[in-house]
Amino acid sequence: MAIDNTTAVFEFLLIGISNYPEWRVTFFTLVLITYLSTLLGNGLIIFLIYFDPHLHTPMYFFLTNLSFLDLCYGTASMPQALVHCFSTHPYLSYPQCLTQISVSLLLATTECLLLAVMAYDRMVAISNPLRYSMIMNGPVCVWLAATSWGASLVLTAMLVLSLKLHFCGANIINHFVCEILSLLKLACSDTSLNELMIHTTGIFTLLLPFGFVLLSYVRIAMTVLRIRSAQGRLKAFSTCSSHLTVVTIFYGATISMYMRPQSKSSPDQNKFISVFYGALTPMLNPLIYSLRNKDVRGAMRKITTKRT
């Protein structure tokens, strides 16, 4: 059966956790806790930054963007995984599947670019503190965030518009959600162009930003090592540790997913790797940034004091 981007009748069956029935209740509980924590944690970060004037700085502006991304990213996949967990027929039509792929790709690529922007922000703050407020002024911050979103939208559109696939009857996706690599495995037409597009896009959204992050932290480390006092070095490193933790988790999972040869990956392996960047990272980001950041904790105490 041939399918193009206007087809609305073909349906895909999502296996999800159904091939591990003994884990359904455990999986449902973990996903529910993860999703609620994602909503609460990221919503709290956005609320605190919005209402505390002391947090109206470039770093927290980008953190607000990151929390909004994580709210959307978690909502794009986790509610469906919960609903389908006990569903006997978890089907999605092709347009629904394509929409989910498009939204997930847009949010994931934006987060990749935004994490690189946040690394640049930290590099300027530590390497050039006297000119930090002038370099990272309001218009520059807005431009950097808008560029991350705009570039991701263009790259996602290129990937999705190239998905002119033919399917020969197989409609079982071994995943929790519609995911582009899993969809390509079902196609009986040549997918070499699509795989090339994925790897090319991955260079611009994964490898190059990750390389830029590494170079930024090399520059940061060189600057920090020149600080004479141990307390000063510790303070400088502490401002970057949260971001570095998030970068390691997110880039590590996505690069291992999309930048390795697909012949060396298995569907079960891929879908559980996707849990790290699709579910755990949106939940962990606010925990990492808030629990290890005294400014956010201080804002939380002020809000709590005002309401008591």
C-alpha positions as CSV (number, residue, x, y, z in Angstrom):
1,M,0.0,0.0,0.0
2,A,1.4,3.4,-1.0
3,I,1.4,6.3,1.5
4,D,2.3,9.9,1.0
5,N,2.0,12.8,3.4
6,T,-1.7,13.3,2.6
7,T,-2.8,9.7,3.4
8,A,-5.2,9.5,6.4
9,V,-6.4,5.9,6.4
10,F,-3.3,3.8,7.3
11,E,-3.0,2.9,11.0
12,F,0.0,1.8,13.0
13,L,-0.1,-0.5,16.0
14,L,2.2,0.6,18.9
15,I,3.5,-2.4,20.8
16,G,4.9,-0.3,23.7
17,I,5.1,-2.5,26.8
18,S,2.6,-5.1,25.6
19,N,5.4,-7.6,24.9
20,Y,6.3,-7.4,28.6
21,P,2.8,-7.8,30.2
22,E,4.2,-8.5,33.6
23,W,5.7,-5.0,33.6
24,R,2.6,-3.1,32.7
25,V,1.6,-1.9,36.1
26,T,5.1,-1.0,37.1
27,F,5.7,0.8,33.8
28,F,2.4,2.7,34.1
29,T,3.2,3.8,37.7
30,L,6.8,4.9,36.8
31,V,5.6,6.8,33.7
32,L,2.8,8.5,35.7
33,I,5.2,9.6,38.5
34,T,7.7,10.8,35.9
35,Y,5.1,12.8,34.0
36,L,3.6,14.4,37.1
37,S,7.1,15.2,38.3
38,T,7.9,16.8,34.9
39,L,4.8,19.0,35.1
40,L,5.3,20.0,38.7
41,G,9.1,20.6,38.4
42,N,9.2,22.5,35.2
43,G,6.1,24.4,36.0
44,L,7.6,25.5,39.3
45,I,10.8,26.6,37.6
46,I,8.9,28.8,35.1
47,F,6.7,30.2,38.0
48,L,9.7,31.1,40.2
49,I,11.7,32.7,37.4
50,Y,8.7,34.7,36.2
51,F,7.8,36.1,39.7
52,D,11.3,36.7,41.2
53,P,13.0,39.8,39.6
54,H,16.4,38.5,40.9
55,L,16.1,35.6,38.4
56,H,15.5,37.8,35.4
57,T,19.0,37.2,34.0
58,P,20.2,35.5,30.7
59,M,20.9,32.2,32.4
60,Y,17.4,31.9,33.8
61,F,15.8,33.2,30.6
62,F,17.3,30.2,28.8
63,L,16.3,28.0,31.7
64,T,12.7,29.1,31.3
65,N,12.9,28.1,27.6
66,L,14.4,24.8,28.6
67,S,11.6,24.1,31.2
68,F,8.9,25.1,28.6
69,L,10.5,22.7,26.1
70,D,10.5,19.9,28.7
71,L,6.9,20.5,29.5
72,C,6.0,20.2,25.9
73,Y,8.3,17.3,25.2
74,G,7.0,15.2,28.1
75,T,3.4,16.0,27.1
76,A,4.0,14.9,23.5
77,S,4.7,11.3,24.5
78,M,4.0,10.3,28.1
79,P,0.2,10.7,28.2
80,Q,-0.1,8.5,25.1
81,A,2.2,5.9,26.7
82,L,-0.1,5.9,29.8
83,V,-3.3,5.6,27.7
84,H,-1.9,2.8,25.5
85,C,-0.4,0.9,28.4
86,F,-3.6,-1.0,29.0
87,S,-5.2,-0.5,25.6
88,T,-6.0,-3.6,23.7
89,H,-5.8,-1.8,20.3
90,P,-3.3,1.1,20.6
91,Y,-3.6,2.3,17.0
92,L,-2.5,5.6,15.5
93,S,-3.4,6.9,12.1
94,Y,-0.7,7.9,9.7
95,P,-1.4,11.7,10.2
96,Q,-1.4,11.3,14.0
97,C,1.9,9.4,13.8
98,L,3.4,12.0,11.5
99,T,2.2,14.8,13.8
100,Q,3.8,13.1,16.8
101,I,7.1,12.6,15.0
102,S,7.1,16.2,13.9
103,V,6.4,17.6,17.3
104,S,8.9,15.4,19.0
105,L,11.7,16.1,16.5
106,L,11.0,19.9,16.7
107,L,11.3,19.9,20.5
108,A,14.3,17.5,20.6
109,T,16.3,19.5,18.1
110,T,15.4,22.8,19.8
111,E,16.7,21.4,23.1
112,C,19.9,20.3,21.5
113,L,20.6,23.8,20.1
114,L,19.4,25.5,23.3
115,L,21.8,23.5,25.5
116,A,24.6,24.7,23.2
117,V,23.4,28.3,23.7
118,M,23.3,27.8,27.4
119,A,26.9,26.6,27.3
120,Y,27.9,29.8,25.4
121,D,26.1,31.8,28.1
122,R,28.1,30.1,30.9
123,M,31.4,30.6,28.9
124,V,30.8,34.3,28.6
125,A,29.8,34.6,32.2
126,I,33.0,33.0,33.5
127,S,35.5,34.0,30.8
128,N,34.4,37.6,30.4
129,P,32.4,38.5,33.5
130,L,32.9,42.3,33.3
131,R,31.3,42.5,29.8
132,Y,28.8,39.7,30.4
133,S,25.7,41.9,30.8
134,M,26.7,43.9,27.7
135,I,27.3,40.8,25.5
136,M,24.3,38.8,26.7
137,N,21.8,41.6,26.7
138,G,18.1,41.1,26.2
139,P,17.9,41.3,22.4
140,V,20.8,38.9,22.0
141,C,19.2,36.4,24.4
142,V,15.9,36.6,22.5
143,W,17.7,36.3,19.2
144,L,19.6,33.2,20.3
145,A,16.5,31.5,21.6
146,A,14.5,32.4,18.5
147,T,17.3,31.1,16.3
148,S,17.3,27.8,18.1
149,W,13.5,27.4,17.6
150,G,13.7,28.7,14.0
151,A,16.6,26.4,12.9
152,S,14.9,23.4,14.5
153,L,11.6,24.2,12.7
154,V,13.4,24.3,9.3
155,L,15.4,21.1,10.0
156,T,12.3,19.2,11.2
157,A,10.3,20.3,8.2
158,M,13.0,19.0,5.9
159,L,13.0,15.6,7.6
160,V,9.2,15.3,7.7
161,L,8.6,16.4,4.1
162,S,11.1,13.8,2.9
163,L,9.0,11.0,4.4
164,K,7.3,9.8,1.2
165,L,7.3,6.1,2.1
166,H,5.6,3.0,0.8
167,F,4.4,0.3,3.2
168,C,3.6,-3.3,2.2
169,G,1.3,-4.3,5.0
170,A,3.5,-4.2,8.1
171,N,2.1,-1.7,10.6
172,I,3.5,-2.8,14.0
173,I,5.8,-0.2,15.6
174,N,7.9,-1.6,18.4
175,H,7.9,1.6,20.4
176,F,5.9,3.5,23.0
177,V,5.2,6.3,20.5
178,C,5.6,7.0,16.8
179,E,9.3,7.5,16.3
180,I,11.0,8.2,12.9
181,L,13.5,5.3,13.0
182,S,10.8,2.8,14.0
183,L,8.6,4.1,11.1
184,L,11.5,3.7,8.6
185,K,11.9,0.1,9.6
186,L,8.4,-0.7,8.3
187,A,8.9,0.9,4.9
188,C,9.4,-1.4,1.9
189,S,10.6,1.4,-0.2
190,D,14.2,2.7,-0.3
191,T,14.8,4.7,2.8
192,S,18.5,5.6,2.2
193,L,17.6,9.2,1.5
194,N,15.7,9.4,4.7
195,E,18.6,7.9,6.7
196,L,21.0,10.3,5.0
197,M,18.7,13.2,6.0
198,I,18.6,12.0,9.6
199,H,22.4,11.7,9.9
200,T,22.9,15.1,8.2
201,T,20.4,16.7,10.5
202,G,22.1,14.9,13.4
203,I,25.4,16.5,12.5
204,F,23.9,20.0,12.8
205,T,21.7,19.3,15.9
206,L,23.8,16.8,17.8
207,L,27.5,16.5,16.9
208,L,28.2,20.2,16.1
209,P,26.3,21.6,19.2
210,F,27.9,18.9,21.4
211,G,31.3,19.8,20.0
212,F,30.6,23.4,20.7
213,V,29.6,22.5,24.3
214,L,32.8,20.6,24.8
215,L,34.9,23.5,23.5
216,S,33.0,25.9,25.7
217,Y,33.8,23.8,28.7
218,V,37.5,23.6,27.7
219,R,37.5,27.4,27.6
220,I,35.7,27.5,31.0
221,A,38.1,25.1,32.6
222,M,41.1,27.1,31.4
223,T,39.6,30.2,32.9
224,V,38.7,28.6,36.2
225,L,42.2,27.1,36.6
226,R,43.6,30.6,36.5
227,I,41.5,31.6,39.5
228,R,43.8,31.6,42.5
229,S,41.4,30.9,45.3
230,A,40.0,27.4,45.7
231,Q,36.7,28.9,46.8
232,G,36.5,31.0,43.6
233,R,37.2,27.9,41.5
234,L,34.6,25.9,43.3
235,K,32.0,28.7,42.8
236,A,32.7,28.9,39.1
237,F,32.5,25.2,38.6
238,S,29.3,25.0,40.6
239,T,27.5,27.4,38.1
240,C,28.3,25.0,35.3
241,S,27.8,21.6,36.9
242,S,24.1,21.5,36.5
243,H,24.2,22.3,32.8
244,L,27.0,19.8,32.2
245,T,25.0,17.0,33.9
246,V,22.0,17.7,31.7
247,V,24.2,17.9,28.6
248,T,25.8,14.5,29.4
249,I,22.4,12.7,29.8
250,F,20.6,14.3,26.9
251,Y,23.4,14.3,24.2
252,G,24.6,10.9,25.3
253,A,21.2,9.2,24.8
254,T,20.3,11.0,21.6
255,I,23.7,10.5,19.9
256,S,23.7,6.8,20.7
257,M,20.2,6.6,19.3
258,Y,20.5,8.5,16.0
259,M,24.2,8.6,15.1
260,R,25.1,5.0,15.1
261,P,24.4,2.5,12.2
262,Q,20.9,1.2,12.5
263,S,22.0,-2.3,11.5
264,K,23.7,-2.4,14.9
265,S,20.6,-1.4,16.9
266,S,17.5,-3.4,18.0
267,P,14.0,-2.0,18.4
268,D,13.8,-2.9,22.1
269,Q,17.1,-1.2,22.7
270,N,16.1,1.9,20.9
271,K,12.8,2.3,22.6
272,F,14.3,2.0,26.1
273,I,17.2,4.4,25.1
274,S,14.5,6.9,24.1
275,V,13.1,6.9,27.6
276,F,16.3,8.7,28.8
277,Y,15.8,11.7,26.6
278,G,12.1,11.6,26.2
279,A,11.0,11.0,29.8
280,L,13.9,11.1,32.3
281,T,15.6,14.3,31.0
282,P,12.4,16.4,31.2
283,M,11.9,15.2,34.7
284,L,15.5,15.5,35.9
285,N,16.2,19.0,34.4
286,P,14.3,21.0,37.1
287,L,15.6,18.7,39.9
288,I,19.2,19.2,38.7
289,Y,18.9,23.0,38.3
290,S,16.7,23.7,41.4
291,L,18.2,21.4,44.0
292,R,21.8,22.4,43.1
293,N,21.1,26.1,42.6
294,K,21.0,28.4,45.6
295,D,19.2,31.2,43.6
296,V,16.3,29.0,42.7
297,R,16.1,27.6,46.2
298,G,16.2,31.2,47.6
299,A,13.3,32.2,45.2
300,M,11.3,29.2,46.4
301,R,11.8,30.2,50.1
302,K,10.8,33.8,49.4
303,I,7.6,32.7,47.6
304,T,6.8,30.3,50.4
305,T,7.4,32.9,53.1
306,K,5.1,35.4,51.4
307,R,2.3,32.9,51.3
308,T,2.6,31.8,55.0
